[in-house]
Amino acid sequence: MSLLKFFQLLQYSSLLSAMRSSPWIFPVIASIHLMGLALIGGAVLLVDLRLLGLGMRNQPLPQIARYAERWFVVSLAILLPTGILQFMCFAATKYYYLTAFWVKMAALFLALVFTFAVRRKLVMAAETRFTLALLPAASRCSHRARPFRYVSGAGRQKVERNMPISKGIRVIVKRFLRVWRKENSSRHIVDRGEFLQSDSQPLSSWIKSQIESEKYWFHAIELPGVQSDSQPLSSWIKSQIESEKYWFHAIELPGGMVTPGWSNPRTDKLPFFGLPDEMHGLRVLDIGHAEGFFSFEAERRGAAEVVAIETYPPMIRKFNICRAALGSSAQSFRASVYDLNPKTFGTFDLVFFFGVLYHLRHPLLALERIHSVCTGTLLMQTATSEDSSEVPKAEFHPFGIQSGPADKPSYDPTCFWFPNVACCAAMLAHTGFQQIVRLSPEAH
């Protein structure tokens, strides 16, 4: 059947004849069609205004886009059938010969292709790279068996990250602002956070100035100590450290403060873990960061950006206490190793994977996810079994083991897997890593 005959069939069908003879069917269809037009216009305008920065600046662009997209689809479901019915109610064959009609249809088709193939990707490109995960906590413990240390190249050359232009601009601006703040500000206010590096301004004064800078507050909330300037930052940091019942790492902080951890990573771990002395320009990922010692050490050695992930909220809280004391720009996110993928996290030149593997239910899956974001080197440390054979083997403890400091051990139900040396190397090779090198059997 030719297209012309199809149009003629529509024009002379009994159903359409009945519709044309009715005094109310066409007005109802036209009204619904206009409602659909208003709806689609509002959905498009909502996102465009946010893109231009003219409204809803506090709302994430992808969140607005996803909300508007639902209404966009609903409006299409209204517009298309009502538009076809309107077209059928008139002389269909007349539209067949009308050039403007075909131009309109072509424009509609191109608009839909642009919306779903180009515009949608553009607005979604603003999605934050980090996904939040509410997953079981991965506790920190001492290693019952001697831990071993591996370094592994990802087995592929570095390439330019294929990121959208908008995301690339944000990264450039973010790094510029970080350098500018460090070079031009006598007191460094860390991003997201919130505290000052020195004691030149009491903490309560800074909080008060931030409150006064906001034009609108909805709730009246009583805050401790804001009326008094008696507590400098160092006192606040000290009080926060003392309020935590458990510390894993002993971390040196400004002002002579040291977190009361039972393990000293600077002497027990750092000499054996293979961290490069020079990290300038590197993008670093710290998986299972604990209180953040290695994240802050990477930043101290010149890393351009440090991203740290952790599933245990108390560790994230202690990370942020140390971060505030050090004036660090390293960022902690509550996320699991299983959440890693290059679309949301990007890729990394250097990945730390210390003391986590044996806590995981799915260690091979974790290594696969790490391989997907590692374009440089993976530094991995894990507890191992005493088996020294060259056959890959692993001990499995389904209900965990006794762990913790020797003078005060505790039961840790998350210590599952203790592979031998051969098994560690085999797992890394199986998941795509190459040039696997054992650095030291002495790490703790």
Helices and strands as residue ranges (DSSP letters): H 3-11, H 14-21, H 25-51, H 61-89, H 92-96, H 99-114, I 115-119, H 120-124, E 148-153, H 165-184, H 203-213, H 233-243, E 252-253, G 254-256, E 257-258, H 265-268, G 270-272, E 283-287, H 293-300, E 305-310, H 313-326, E 331-334, G 337-339, H 342-345, E 348-354, G 357-359, H 363-373, E 374-382, E 394-396, E 401-403, E 410-412, E 417-419, H 421-430, E 434-440
